[in-house]
Every structure is written in structure tokens, then in C-alpha cells.
């Protein structure tokens, strides 16, 4: 099965968020073809979560895993560390008081 480029996935994700009236921004533009994507969800109350794409070697399934959660400054620090390891990393910031990120929807969760 062919994989989508990172840029194509990010553009589609941002469109889905926009259609749901959920503000989102590209904080760091990674490699267009193969950069990993990290999604930060800020609930605008000083709290946040950061999600990364995980891969289960036993089952072959892909899922969004929580990299960090809690105080937004701590989550930002975790994201900065990840960017230090991976300069090709995309960082998308989603801002939603209700905690919606859409990563659990069909086409985004798999």
C-alpha cells in the first residue's frame, strides 16, 4: 500500500479541522515527503497534550500515542526536545476548549 506524503496528510488534516471550525496552525514545517507529524492540542486553559504516531510491531497497527500531557509549558518543552532529535518533524497546534483534535476519526486514526 502506498503511503501519503507528510505534506499531503497535513494539508488534509488542516482542512478537516477547518471544516469543523477548529483552529489549527503549522508551528514547525517538517520534511514534505517523510517528516513525522506531532499534534499538540491546547485547550486554552493552560493545559495541553502532544500526540505522536506510534507503530505496534506485534500487530502492525498504527495509532496516535500521547507523548506528553499536562501544563502547556511542560508539553511545549517535550515538543522542543522532540524537535531537537528530529529536525524534519512537523508540529501542528490545535486549539480547542472542548479538547477536539479529530485524530480518532476514520482516515486519521489509522
N, CA, C and O of each residue as an XYZ file, in Angstrom:
440
protein
N       0.836     -1.169      0.000
C       0.000      0.000      0.000
C       0.891      1.247      0.000
O       1.858      1.324      0.758
N       0.567      2.199     -0.836
C       1.337      3.435     -0.923
C       1.046      4.325      0.285
O      -0.079      4.383      0.781
N       2.082      5.008      0.738
C       1.928      5.933      1.863
C       1.740      7.344      1.340
O       2.290      7.720      0.305
N       0.956      8.116      2.070
C       0.782      9.523      1.743
C       2.029     10.294      2.154
O       2.694      9.935      3.125
N       2.341     11.347      1.419
C       3.432     12.200      1.868
C       2.964     12.953      3.114
O       1.767     13.133      3.337
N       3.911     13.377      3.898
C       3.573     14.117      5.117
C       2.817     15.394      4.776
O       1.841     15.733      5.444
N       3.253     16.092      3.757
C       2.608     17.354      3.374
C       1.148     17.126      2.988
O       0.278     17.907      3.375
N       0.871     16.065      2.230
C      -0.488     15.745      1.810
C      -1.368     15.452      3.034
O      -2.500     15.926      3.124
N      -0.822     14.659      3.979
C      -1.578     14.319      5.185
C      -1.868     15.573      6.003
O      -2.997     15.781      6.447
N      -0.853     16.403      6.201
C      -1.030     17.631      6.988
C      -2.070     18.534      6.341
O      -2.940     19.064      7.033
N      -1.997     18.719      5.031
C      -2.979     19.562      4.339
C      -4.399     19.017      4.518
O      -5.331     19.787      4.749
N      -4.566     17.711      4.414
C      -5.874     17.095      4.614
C      -6.364     17.250      6.043
O      -7.542     17.523      6.272
N      -5.466     17.076      7.004
C      -5.824     17.219      8.418
C      -6.261     18.655      8.722
O      -7.276     18.874      9.383
N      -5.499     19.616      8.241
C      -5.857     21.020      8.466
C      -7.204     21.360      7.835
O      -7.972     22.147      8.389
N      -7.491     20.768      6.680
C      -8.784     21.000      6.038
C      -9.913     20.436      6.888
O     -10.938     21.091      7.074
N      -9.731     19.220      7.405
C     -10.758     18.629      8.276
C     -11.013     19.475      9.507
O     -12.162     19.683      9.898
N      -9.954     19.959     10.113
C     -10.101     20.815     11.286
C     -10.832     22.108     10.925
O     -11.715     22.554     11.658
N     -10.467     22.692      9.816
C     -11.111     23.941      9.375
C     -12.604     23.722      9.141
O     -13.415     24.568      9.515
N     -12.974     22.603      8.529
C     -14.384     22.293      8.282
C     -15.164     22.104      9.590
O     -16.376     22.315      9.626
N     -14.479     21.713     10.646
C     -15.105     21.538     11.961
C     -14.977     22.808     12.814
O     -15.317     22.803     13.997
N     -14.491     23.882     12.212
C     -14.289     25.158     12.924
C     -13.373     25.007     14.128
O     -13.623     25.582     15.187
N     -12.310     24.230     13.959
C     -11.309     24.050     15.000
C     -10.024     24.725     14.513
O      -9.446     24.283     13.520
N      -9.565     25.777     15.184
C      -8.343     26.455     14.760
C      -7.116     25.554     14.886
O      -6.965     24.825     15.867
N      -6.250     25.613     13.888
C      -5.008     24.844     13.909
C      -3.957     25.586     13.094
O      -4.272     26.312     12.150
N      -2.704     25.387     13.480
C      -1.597     26.098     12.859
C      -0.407     25.168     12.694
O      -0.180     24.282     13.518
N       0.346     25.374     11.632
C       1.610     24.666     11.460
C       2.653     25.458     12.235
O       2.990     26.581     11.862
N       3.160     24.874     13.310
C       4.160     25.522     14.152
C       5.557     25.232     13.624
O       6.445     26.082     13.698
N       5.749     24.032     13.092
C       7.028     23.646     12.506
C       6.751     22.848     11.232
O       6.040     21.843     11.254
N       7.317     23.306     10.139
C       7.143     22.644      8.841
C       8.276     21.635      8.675
O       9.443     21.996      8.527
N       7.896     20.366      8.704
C       8.882     19.303      8.576
C       9.137     18.948      7.126
O       8.769     19.692      6.217
N       9.770     17.805      6.920
C      10.047     17.321      5.572
C       8.731     17.018      4.855
O       7.875     16.317      5.394
N       8.572     17.542      3.651
C       7.326     17.379      2.909
C       6.995     15.928      2.585
O       5.822     15.561      2.517
N       8.003     15.112      2.388
C       7.759     13.741      1.942
C       7.678     12.727      3.072
O       6.802     11.862      3.070
N       8.576     12.827      4.026
C       8.648     11.755      5.019
C       8.791     12.244      6.450
O       9.163     11.457      7.320
N       8.512     13.507      6.726
C       8.627     14.001      8.090
C       7.549     13.426      8.990
O       6.398     13.282      8.579
N       7.921     13.101     10.208
C       6.940     12.642     11.189
C       6.061     13.828     11.581
O       6.472     14.983     11.459
N       4.848     13.533     12.054
C       3.902     14.579     12.435
C       3.587     14.459     13.922
O       3.276     13.377     14.419
N       3.670     15.574     14.615
C       3.309     15.667     16.019
C       2.163     16.666     16.114
O       2.226     17.744     15.524
N       1.121     16.312     16.850
C      -0.044     17.186     17.006
C      -0.139     17.604     18.464
O      -0.205     16.768     19.366
N      -0.144     18.924     18.677
C      -0.328     19.474     20.026
C      -1.763     19.978     20.128
O      -2.225     20.736     19.276
N      -2.455     19.555     21.165
C      -3.803     20.032     21.444
C      -3.745     20.943     22.660
O      -3.450     20.489     23.765
N      -4.024     22.226     22.462
C      -4.087     23.193     23.554
C      -5.553     23.487     23.846
O      -6.305     23.878     22.954
N      -5.954     23.297     25.096
C      -7.350     23.523     25.469
C      -7.584     24.948     25.979
O      -8.665     25.259     26.480
N      -6.593     25.796     25.855
C      -6.685     27.229     26.157
C      -6.971     27.524     27.623
O      -7.498     28.583     27.965
N      -6.619     26.574     28.484
C      -6.751     26.771     29.929
C      -5.420     26.498     30.633
O      -5.375     26.251     31.838
N      -4.335     26.550     29.850
C      -3.011     26.273     30.400
C      -2.616     24.815     30.323
O      -1.516     24.452     30.741
N      -3.487     23.972     29.798
C      -3.237     22.532     29.678
C      -3.081     22.158     28.205
O      -3.593     22.846     27.322
N      -2.377     21.077     27.955
C      -2.172     20.633     26.576
C      -1.809     19.151     26.557
O      -1.473     18.553     27.580
N      -1.890     18.586     25.367
C      -1.443     17.217     25.095
C      -0.668     17.245     23.787
O      -0.945     18.060     22.907
N       0.295     16.358     23.667
C       1.026     16.194     22.412
C       0.889     14.734     21.984
O       1.109     13.816     22.774
N       0.521     14.540     20.719
C       0.309     13.202     20.179
C       1.337     12.908     19.094
O       1.643     13.765     18.265
N       1.864     11.693     19.108
C       2.756     11.224     18.051
C       2.200      9.929     17.487
O       1.410      9.236     18.128
N       2.626      9.625     16.293
C       2.168      8.413     15.625
C       2.997      7.243     16.096
O       4.221      7.252     15.974
N       2.335      6.233     16.636
C       3.019      5.037     17.108
C       2.768      3.862     16.180
O       1.832      3.874     15.381
N       3.612      2.849     16.293
C       3.506      1.660     15.460
C       3.746      0.449     16.346
O       4.786      0.343     16.996
N       2.783     -0.463     16.369
C       2.895     -1.687     17.153
C       3.540     -2.753     16.278
O       2.929     -3.217     15.316
N       4.770     -3.145     16.604
C       5.493     -4.135     15.792
C       4.813     -5.504     15.812
O       4.911     -6.256     14.842
N       4.137     -5.827     16.891
C       3.494     -7.137     17.001
C       2.267     -7.248     16.098
O       2.043     -8.286     15.474
N       1.475     -6.177     16.030
C       0.234     -6.241     15.256
C       0.306     -5.502     13.917
O      -0.504     -5.748     13.023
N       1.277     -4.600     13.785
C       1.370     -3.811     12.561
C       0.414     -2.625     12.538
O       0.319     -1.923     11.531
N      -0.289     -2.401     13.636
C      -1.256     -1.309     13.684
C      -0.579      0.003     14.043
O       0.392      0.040     14.800
N      -1.119      1.082     13.479
C      -0.654      2.430     13.781
C      -1.705      3.114     14.636
O      -2.904      2.908     14.445
N      -1.252      3.928     15.576
C      -2.168      4.639     16.464
C      -1.499      5.926     16.929
O      -0.277      6.062     16.872
N      -2.319      6.867     17.389
C      -1.809      8.103     17.963
C      -1.578      7.878     19.446
O      -2.501      7.522     20.179
N      -0.347      8.085     19.885
C       0.026      7.919     21.289
C       0.265      9.284     21.917
O       0.687     10.225     21.244
N      -0.008      9.382     23.213
C       0.257     10.620     23.931
C       1.747     10.676     24.270
O       2.269      9.809     24.971
N       2.415     11.699     23.766
C       3.831     11.927     24.069
C       3.969     12.638     25.407
O       4.815     12.285     26.229
N       3.121     13.649     25.614
C       3.161     14.435     26.848
C       1.790     15.044     27.080
O       1.043     15.296     26.135
N       1.466     15.278     28.347
C       0.219     15.966     28.679
C       0.372     16.646     30.022
O       1.158     16.222     30.869
N      -0.391     17.705     30.202
C      -0.339     18.442     31.457
C      -0.214     19.926     31.201
O      -0.846     20.467     30.294
N       0.613     20.590     32.014
C       0.830     22.012     31.866
C       1.379     22.311     30.460
O       2.278     21.622     29.977
N       0.838     23.323     29.828
C       1.225     23.609     28.437
C       2.719     23.886     28.301
O       3.321     23.507     27.297
N       3.325     24.535     29.284
C       4.776     24.787     29.212
C       5.562     23.486     29.199
O       6.558     23.371     28.484
N       5.124     22.501     29.982
C       5.811     21.210     30.008
C       5.639     20.472     28.680
O       6.571     19.836     28.189
N       4.458     20.562     28.116
C       4.207     19.928     26.810
C       5.062     20.603     25.742
O       5.644     19.928     24.893
N       5.139     21.936     25.784
C       5.990     22.653     24.825
C       7.456     22.243     24.965
O       8.164     22.131     23.965
N       7.909     22.023     26.183
C       9.287     21.579     26.408
C       9.518     20.186     25.822
O      10.570     19.923     25.239
N       8.542     19.302     25.974
C       8.660     17.954     25.394
C       8.712     18.031     23.870
O       9.468     17.297     23.233
N       7.911     18.918     23.290
C       7.921     19.088     21.835
C       9.267     19.642     21.386
O       9.809     19.200     20.373
N       9.805     20.592     22.118
C      11.119     21.153     21.772
C      12.199     20.074     21.804
O      13.086     20.057     20.950
N      12.129     19.177     22.781
C      13.091     18.071     22.839
C      12.960     17.175     21.608
O      13.959     16.771     21.013
N      11.708     16.868     21.232
C      11.489     16.033     20.040
C      12.052     16.700     18.789
O      12.669     16.040     17.952
N      11.839     18.009     18.664
C      12.364     18.751     17.512
C      13.888     18.736     17.505
O      14.508     18.760     16.442
N      14.496     18.695     18.697
C      15.954     18.601     18.788
C      16.474     17.275     18.243
O      17.565     17.218     17.676
N      15.689     16.207     18.417
C      16.061     14.884     17.902
C      15.756     14.751     16.414
O      16.471     14.061     15.687
N      14.690     15.415     15.966
C      14.187     15.220     14.605
C      13.894     16.563     13.937
O      12.797     17.099     14.099
N      14.843     17.112     13.196
C      14.630     18.404     12.547
C      13.605     18.345     11.410
O      13.159     19.393     10.942
N      13.224     17.160     10.959
C      12.231     17.004      9.888
C      10.806     16.891     10.425
O       9.873     16.649      9.659
N      10.634     17.062     11.722
C       9.342     16.886     12.391
C       8.375     18.030     12.078
O       8.732     19.205     12.155
N       7.153     17.658     11.725
C       6.058     18.617     11.613
C       5.440     18.780     12.991
O       5.305     17.799     13.723
N       5.058     20.007     13.364
C       4.311     20.236     14.596
C       3.067     21.033     14.222
O       3.154     22.145     13.701
N       1.910     20.443     14.497
C       0.621     21.087     14.245
C       0.022     21.424     15.606
O      -0.089     20.550     16.466
N      -0.360     22.670     15.808
C      -1.013     23.056     17.062
C      -2.498     23.257     16.813
O      -2.905     24.049     15.963
N      -3.295     22.524     17.573
C      -4.750     22.602     17.511
C      -5.212     23.305     18.782
O      -4.760     22.967     19.876
N      -6.105     24.277     18.646
C      -6.620     25.000     19.810
C      -8.121     24.777     19.905
O      -8.884     25.214     19.044
N      -8.534     24.088     20.965
C      -9.957     23.812     21.123
C     -10.285     23.611     22.599
O      -9.749     22.713     23.249
N     -11.161     24.447     23.112
C     -11.554     24.369     24.525
C     -12.242     23.040     24.863
O     -12.191     22.583     26.005
N     -12.880     22.429     23.872
C     -13.586     21.163     24.093
C     -12.657     19.949     23.991
O     -13.078     18.825     24.263
N     -11.422     20.168     23.609
C     -10.462     19.073     23.518
C     -10.581     18.243     22.257
O     -10.134     17.097     22.224
N     -11.181     18.809     21.214
C     -11.317     18.063     19.954
C     -10.038     18.170     19.130
O      -9.467     19.250     18.978
N      -9.601     17.033     18.606
C      -8.430     17.006     17.731
C      -8.697     16.200     16.465
O      -7.923     16.286     15.512
N      -9.757     15.431     16.433
C     -10.215     14.615     15.305
C      -9.305     13.440     14.971
O      -9.575     12.728     14.005
N      -8.249     13.211     15.722
C      -7.325     12.112     15.424
C      -7.968     10.745     15.604
O      -7.425      9.738     15.150
N      -9.121     10.701     16.264
C      -9.817      9.437     16.493
C     -10.847      9.135     15.391
O     -11.562      8.137     15.476
N     -10.926      9.979     14.374
C     -11.876      9.780     13.294
C     -11.306      8.897     12.187
O     -10.091      8.783     12.028
N     -12.214      8.272     11.419
C     -11.799      7.437     10.298
C     -10.869      8.225      9.378
O     -11.086      9.408      9.120
N      -9.849      7.558      8.899
C      -8.898      8.180      7.995
C      -7.777      8.920      8.709
O      -6.746      9.206      8.100
N      -7.955      9.233      9.975
C      -6.917      9.920     10.735
C      -6.342      9.023     11.831
O      -5.168      9.142     12.181
N      -7.158      8.140     12.365
C      -6.676      7.310     13.464
C      -5.802      6.144     12.984
O      -4.947      5.665     13.729
N      -6.010      5.693     11.766
C      -5.259      4.526     11.262
C      -3.948      4.933     10.643
O      -3.197      4.080     10.171
